[in-house]
Amino acid sequence: MIKKAPPVSISCRDLTLRFPVYGVDAKSLKKSLAAVTVGGRLGTHAHVTEVTALNHVNLELKPGDRLGLVGHNGSGKTTLLRALSGAYEPDEGAIEVQGRIAALLDLSLGIDPSATGLDNIRLRGRIAGLSSREIEARMDEIASFTGLGPFLAMPVKTYSAGMQARLAFAAATAVEADVLLMDEWIAVGDSDFQKLAHKRLLKLVERAGILVLASHDTDLLRLYCNKVMRLEGGVASAVTDIRKLDELMAA
């Protein structure tokens, strides 16, 4: 009997992440942060100053959930996305993610300027967890979407910034994800390419079982999300209906 894969899900239980800050003590760091409204809780452990970037975050998501993350810059949104992607191990608590993850957090991640465009597509595919067979099966479609033609056989260091953005976007969005993590809605290239990119992102969102989107654009969150959670200083609110977004932002 073939075992069924478990349903797509995200579970965070008391997720806590701390980062050491070297070369500065807690008092001086507190002074430098006194005038801002963001940043995690400061403390010391084994005489090392630490910032608690995420503080006992609890989160449960199931298929069909589209969660918007809101909060000031530095509130912990990107850190949470990276933790969900597997980039960070919890210092306390636990994270469980069922399903293939696509993390659209840093399009430049894994791009080797000395390698050709084609080789960079393969590299990004491996980073995303695709097998060599899966990458080659998608290669023609990705190459066509970039619109770079013969430039794909040239080193990326010879590309303009716009060409690099096209390549990175096409490669990063080639994964069919169960769980889609996004740090802001991505808009790259000229106006014509942005239209194509928007359609590609919409298809990716529609196919994903779960979406987690961090954004400052409340209209965008209302359009694509059905749930919302606020982060401030690494502390998360309860997940609530997107219709309560204004109420949550005013709290």
C-alpha positions as a Markdown table, in Angstrom:
| # | Residue | x | y | z |
|---|---|---|---|---|
| 1 | Met | 0.0 | 0.0 | 0.0 |
| 2 | Ile | 1.3 | 3.4 | -1.0 |
| 3 | Lys | 1.5 | 5.8 | 1.9 |
| 4 | Lys | -0.3 | 9.1 | 1.4 |
| 5 | Ala | 1.8 | 12.2 | 2.0 |
| 6 | Pro | 0.7 | 14.2 | 5.1 |
| 7 | Pro | -1.4 | 17.2 | 4.3 |
| 8 | Val | 0.4 | 20.5 | 3.7 |
| 9 | Ser | 0.8 | 22.3 | 7.0 |
| 10 | Ile | 2.9 | 24.8 | 9.1 |
| 11 | Ser | 3.2 | 24.5 | 12.8 |
| 12 | Cys | 5.3 | 26.7 | 15.1 |
| 13 | Arg | 5.2 | 26.1 | 18.9 |
| 14 | Asp | 6.9 | 28.7 | 21.1 |
| 15 | Leu | 9.3 | 29.4 | 18.3 |
| 16 | Thr | 12.2 | 31.5 | 19.7 |
| 17 | Leu | 15.3 | 32.7 | 17.9 |
| 18 | Arg | 18.2 | 34.6 | 19.4 |
| 19 | Phe | 21.2 | 36.2 | 17.7 |
| 20 | Pro | 24.4 | 37.2 | 19.4 |
| 21 | Val | 25.6 | 40.7 | 19.0 |
| 22 | Tyr | 29.4 | 41.0 | 19.4 |
| 23 | Gly | 31.5 | 44.0 | 20.3 |
| 24 | Val | 28.8 | 45.9 | 22.1 |
| 25 | Asp | 27.2 | 45.6 | 25.5 |
| 26 | Ala | 23.4 | 45.5 | 26.2 |
| 27 | Lys | 23.3 | 49.0 | 27.7 |
| 28 | Ser | 25.0 | 50.8 | 24.7 |
| 29 | Leu | 22.8 | 48.8 | 22.3 |
| 30 | Lys | 19.7 | 49.8 | 24.2 |
| 31 | Lys | 20.7 | 53.5 | 23.9 |
| 32 | Ser | 21.2 | 53.2 | 20.1 |
| 33 | Leu | 17.8 | 51.6 | 19.8 |
| 34 | Ala | 15.9 | 53.9 | 22.2 |
| 35 | Ala | 14.6 | 56.2 | 19.5 |
| 36 | Val | 13.2 | 53.5 | 17.2 |
| 37 | Thr | 10.1 | 51.4 | 17.5 |
| 38 | Val | 11.5 | 48.1 | 16.2 |
| 39 | Gly | 13.9 | 45.4 | 17.2 |
| 40 | Gly | 13.8 | 42.3 | 19.4 |
| 41 | Arg | 14.2 | 42.1 | 23.1 |
| 42 | Leu | 17.8 | 42.5 | 24.4 |
| 43 | Gly | 19.5 | 40.3 | 26.9 |
| 44 | Thr | 22.7 | 38.5 | 27.8 |
| 45 | His | 23.6 | 34.9 | 27.9 |
| 46 | Ala | 27.0 | 33.6 | 29.0 |
| 47 | His | 28.2 | 37.3 | 29.0 |
| 48 | Val | 27.2 | 37.7 | 25.3 |
| 49 | Thr | 24.6 | 40.3 | 24.3 |
| 50 | Glu | 21.7 | 38.8 | 22.4 |
| 51 | Val | 18.7 | 40.0 | 20.5 |
| 52 | Thr | 15.6 | 37.8 | 20.7 |
| 53 | Ala | 14.4 | 38.2 | 17.1 |
| 54 | Leu | 11.4 | 35.9 | 17.6 |
| 55 | Asn | 9.9 | 35.4 | 21.1 |
| 56 | His | 7.6 | 32.3 | 21.6 |
| 57 | Val | 5.8 | 32.6 | 18.3 |
| 58 | Asn | 2.9 | 30.2 | 17.9 |
| 59 | Leu | 1.3 | 29.5 | 14.5 |
| 60 | Glu | -0.8 | 26.8 | 12.9 |
| 61 | Leu | -1.6 | 26.9 | 9.1 |
| 62 | Lys | -3.5 | 24.4 | 7.0 |
| 63 | Pro | -4.3 | 24.0 | 3.3 |
| 64 | Gly | -6.0 | 27.0 | 1.8 |
| 65 | Asp | -4.5 | 29.4 | 4.4 |
| 66 | Arg | -3.0 | 32.6 | 3.0 |
| 67 | Leu | -1.4 | 34.4 | 5.9 |
| 68 | Gly | -0.3 | 38.1 | 5.7 |
| 69 | Leu | 2.5 | 39.2 | 8.0 |
| 70 | Val | 2.5 | 42.9 | 9.1 |
| 71 | Gly | 4.7 | 45.0 | 11.3 |
| 72 | His | 7.4 | 47.6 | 11.2 |
| 73 | Asn | 10.8 | 47.1 | 9.6 |
| 74 | Gly | 12.8 | 44.9 | 11.9 |
| 75 | Ser | 9.7 | 43.5 | 13.7 |
| 76 | Gly | 10.6 | 39.9 | 12.8 |
| 77 | Lys | 8.7 | 39.2 | 9.6 |
| 78 | Thr | 11.7 | 38.3 | 7.5 |
| 79 | Thr | 13.2 | 36.3 | 10.3 |
| 80 | Leu | 10.0 | 34.3 | 10.7 |
| 81 | Leu | 10.0 | 33.6 | 6.9 |
| 82 | Arg | 13.6 | 32.4 | 7.0 |
| 83 | Ala | 12.9 | 30.2 | 10.0 |
| 84 | Leu | 9.9 | 28.6 | 8.1 |
| 85 | Ser | 12.2 | 28.1 | 5.1 |
| 86 | Gly | 14.6 | 26.1 | 7.2 |
| 87 | Ala | 17.4 | 28.7 | 7.2 |
| 88 | Tyr | 17.4 | 29.0 | 11.0 |
| 89 | Glu | 17.1 | 26.4 | 13.7 |
| 90 | Pro | 15.0 | 27.4 | 16.8 |
| 91 | Asp | 16.8 | 28.2 | 20.0 |
| 92 | Glu | 13.6 | 27.2 | 21.7 |
| 93 | Gly | 10.3 | 25.7 | 20.6 |
| 94 | Ala | 9.8 | 23.8 | 17.3 |
| 95 | Ile | 8.9 | 24.3 | 13.6 |
| 96 | Glu | 7.2 | 21.6 | 11.5 |
| 97 | Val | 6.5 | 22.3 | 7.8 |
| 98 | Gln | 4.9 | 19.6 | 5.7 |
| 99 | Gly | 5.2 | 20.0 | 1.9 |
| 100 | Arg | 7.7 | 21.4 | -0.6 |
| 101 | Ile | 8.7 | 24.9 | 0.2 |
| 102 | Ala | 9.5 | 27.8 | -2.2 |
| 103 | Ala | 11.0 | 30.7 | -0.4 |
| 104 | Leu | 11.0 | 33.9 | -2.5 |
| 105 | Leu | 13.0 | 35.9 | 0.0 |
| 106 | Asp | 16.2 | 36.9 | -1.8 |
| 107 | Leu | 16.3 | 36.4 | -5.5 |
| 108 | Ser | 20.0 | 36.9 | -5.7 |
| 109 | Leu | 20.7 | 33.9 | -3.4 |
| 110 | Gly | 22.8 | 31.3 | -5.1 |
| 111 | Ile | 23.6 | 33.4 | -8.2 |
| 112 | Asp | 27.2 | 32.8 | -9.3 |
| 113 | Pro | 28.4 | 35.8 | -11.4 |
| 114 | Ser | 31.1 | 33.7 | -13.0 |
| 115 | Ala | 28.8 | 31.0 | -14.2 |
| 116 | Thr | 26.5 | 31.1 | -17.2 |
| 117 | Gly | 22.8 | 31.9 | -17.0 |
| 118 | Leu | 22.0 | 28.3 | -17.8 |
| 119 | Asp | 24.3 | 27.0 | -15.1 |
| 120 | Asn | 22.8 | 29.4 | -12.6 |
| 121 | Ile | 19.3 | 28.1 | -13.4 |
| 122 | Arg | 20.6 | 24.6 | -12.5 |
| 123 | Leu | 22.2 | 25.9 | -9.3 |
| 124 | Arg | 19.0 | 27.7 | -8.2 |
| 125 | Gly | 17.1 | 24.6 | -8.9 |
| 126 | Arg | 19.3 | 22.5 | -6.7 |
| 127 | Ile | 19.1 | 25.1 | -3.9 |
| 128 | Ala | 15.3 | 24.8 | -4.2 |
| 129 | Gly | 15.5 | 21.0 | -3.8 |
| 130 | Leu | 14.8 | 20.0 | -7.4 |
| 131 | Ser | 16.4 | 16.9 | -8.8 |
| 132 | Ser | 18.6 | 17.1 | -11.9 |
| 133 | Arg | 15.8 | 15.5 | -13.9 |
| 134 | Glu | 13.3 | 18.0 | -12.6 |
| 135 | Ile | 15.6 | 20.9 | -13.4 |
| 136 | Glu | 16.2 | 19.7 | -17.0 |
| 137 | Ala | 12.5 | 19.2 | -17.5 |
| 138 | Arg | 11.9 | 22.8 | -16.6 |
| 139 | Met | 14.9 | 24.3 | -18.4 |
| 140 | Asp | 13.3 | 25.2 | -21.7 |
| 141 | Glu | 10.4 | 26.9 | -20.0 |
| 142 | Ile | 12.6 | 28.9 | -17.6 |
| 143 | Ala | 15.0 | 29.9 | -20.4 |
| 144 | Ser | 12.1 | 31.0 | -22.6 |
| 145 | Phe | 10.5 | 33.1 | -19.7 |
| 146 | Thr | 13.8 | 35.0 | -19.1 |
| 147 | Gly | 13.7 | 36.3 | -22.7 |
| 148 | Leu | 17.5 | 36.3 | -22.6 |
| 149 | Gly | 18.1 | 34.0 | -25.5 |
| 150 | Pro | 21.8 | 33.5 | -26.4 |
| 151 | Phe | 22.9 | 35.6 | -23.3 |
| 152 | Leu | 22.0 | 32.5 | -21.2 |
| 153 | Ala | 25.3 | 31.0 | -22.5 |
| 154 | Met | 27.3 | 33.9 | -21.2 |
| 155 | Pro | 28.6 | 34.6 | -17.6 |
| 156 | Val | 26.1 | 36.4 | -15.4 |
| 157 | Lys | 28.7 | 39.0 | -14.6 |
| 158 | Thr | 28.3 | 40.3 | -18.1 |
| 159 | Tyr | 24.5 | 40.9 | -17.6 |
| 160 | Ser | 22.9 | 44.2 | -16.8 |
| 161 | Ala | 21.0 | 44.5 | -13.5 |
| 162 | Gly | 17.7 | 44.0 | -15.3 |
| 163 | Met | 18.9 | 40.9 | -17.0 |
| 164 | Gln | 20.1 | 39.4 | -13.7 |
| 165 | Ala | 16.8 | 40.2 | -12.2 |
| 166 | Arg | 15.0 | 38.4 | -15.0 |
| 167 | Leu | 17.2 | 35.3 | -14.7 |
| 168 | Ala | 16.9 | 35.2 | -10.9 |
| 169 | Phe | 13.1 | 35.6 | -10.9 |
| 170 | Ala | 12.5 | 33.0 | -13.6 |
| 171 | Ala | 14.7 | 30.5 | -11.8 |
| 172 | Ala | 13.2 | 31.2 | -8.3 |
| 173 | Thr | 9.6 | 30.8 | -9.5 |
| 174 | Ala | 10.1 | 27.6 | -11.4 |
| 175 | Val | 9.3 | 25.4 | -8.4 |
| 176 | Glu | 5.8 | 24.1 | -7.8 |
| 177 | Ala | 5.5 | 24.7 | -4.1 |
| 178 | Asp | 3.1 | 23.4 | -1.5 |
| 179 | Val | 4.2 | 26.2 | 0.8 |
| 180 | Leu | 5.0 | 29.6 | -0.7 |
| 181 | Leu | 7.0 | 32.1 | 1.4 |
| 182 | Met | 7.3 | 35.7 | 0.1 |
| 183 | Asp | 8.9 | 38.8 | 1.5 |
| 184 | Glu | 6.9 | 41.5 | -0.4 |
| 185 | Trp | 5.4 | 41.0 | -3.8 |
| 186 | Ile | 8.1 | 40.8 | -6.4 |
| 187 | Ala | 8.2 | 43.3 | -9.3 |
| 188 | Val | 11.3 | 43.0 | -11.5 |
| 189 | Gly | 12.4 | 44.2 | -14.9 |
| 190 | Asp | 10.6 | 46.6 | -17.3 |
| 191 | Ser | 6.9 | 47.1 | -17.5 |
| 192 | Asp | 6.3 | 44.4 | -20.0 |
| 193 | Phe | 8.3 | 41.8 | -18.0 |
| 194 | Gln | 6.6 | 43.0 | -14.8 |
| 195 | Lys | 3.2 | 42.0 | -16.3 |
| 196 | Leu | 4.6 | 38.5 | -17.2 |
| 197 | Ala | 6.1 | 38.2 | -13.7 |
| 198 | His | 2.8 | 39.2 | -12.1 |
| 199 | Lys | 0.9 | 36.5 | -14.0 |
| 200 | Arg | 3.6 | 33.9 | -13.1 |
| 201 | Leu | 3.4 | 34.8 | -9.4 |
| 202 | Leu | -0.4 | 34.6 | -9.4 |
| 203 | Lys | -0.2 | 31.0 | -10.8 |
| 204 | Leu | 2.4 | 30.1 | -8.2 |
| 205 | Val | 0.1 | 31.5 | -5.4 |
| 206 | Glu | -2.9 | 29.7 | -6.8 |
| 207 | Arg | -1.1 | 26.3 | -6.9 |
| 208 | Ala | 0.4 | 26.6 | -3.4 |
| 209 | Gly | -1.4 | 24.9 | -0.5 |
| 210 | Ile | -0.3 | 27.6 | 1.9 |
| 211 | Leu | 1.0 | 31.2 | 1.3 |
| 212 | Val | 2.8 | 33.3 | 3.8 |
| 213 | Leu | 3.3 | 36.9 | 2.5 |
| 214 | Ala | 5.1 | 39.7 | 4.5 |
| 215 | Ser | 4.2 | 43.1 | 3.2 |
| 216 | His | 3.6 | 46.7 | 4.1 |
| 217 | Asp | 1.0 | 47.0 | 1.4 |
| 218 | Thr | -2.3 | 46.4 | 3.1 |
| 219 | Asp | -4.3 | 46.5 | -0.1 |
| 220 | Leu | -2.1 | 43.7 | -1.5 |
| 221 | Leu | -2.6 | 41.7 | 1.7 |
| 222 | Arg | -6.4 | 42.1 | 1.5 |
| 223 | Leu | -6.3 | 40.9 | -2.1 |
| 224 | Tyr | -4.3 | 37.8 | -1.6 |
| 225 | Cys | -4.6 | 36.8 | 2.0 |
| 226 | Asn | -7.4 | 35.4 | 4.2 |
| 227 | Lys | -5.6 | 35.6 | 7.5 |
| 228 | Val | -3.2 | 38.1 | 9.1 |
| 229 | Met | -0.7 | 38.2 | 12.0 |
| 230 | Arg | 1.2 | 41.2 | 13.4 |
| 231 | Leu | 4.8 | 41.0 | 14.6 |
| 232 | Glu | 6.4 | 43.7 | 16.8 |
| 233 | Gly | 9.7 | 43.3 | 18.5 |
| 234 | Gly | 9.7 | 39.6 | 17.7 |
| 235 | Val | 6.4 | 39.1 | 19.5 |
| 236 | Ala | 3.5 | 37.8 | 17.4 |
| 237 | Ser | -0.2 | 38.5 | 17.7 |
| 238 | Ala | -2.8 | 35.7 | 17.3 |
| 239 | Val | -3.7 | 34.9 | 13.8 |
| 240 | Thr | -6.9 | 36.6 | 12.8 |
| 241 | Asp | -9.2 | 37.1 | 9.8 |
| 242 | Ile | -7.9 | 39.5 | 7.2 |
| 243 | Arg | -11.1 | 41.5 | 7.7 |
| 244 | Lys | -9.7 | 42.6 | 11.0 |
| 245 | Leu | -6.5 | 44.0 | 9.5 |
| 246 | Asp | -7.3 | 47.7 | 10.3 |
| 247 | Glu | -8.2 | 46.7 | 13.9 |
| 248 | Leu | -4.9 | 44.7 | 14.3 |
| 249 | Met | -2.8 | 47.6 | 12.9 |
| 250 | Ala | -4.4 | 50.1 | 15.2 |
| 251 | Ala | -3.8 | 47.9 | 18.3 |
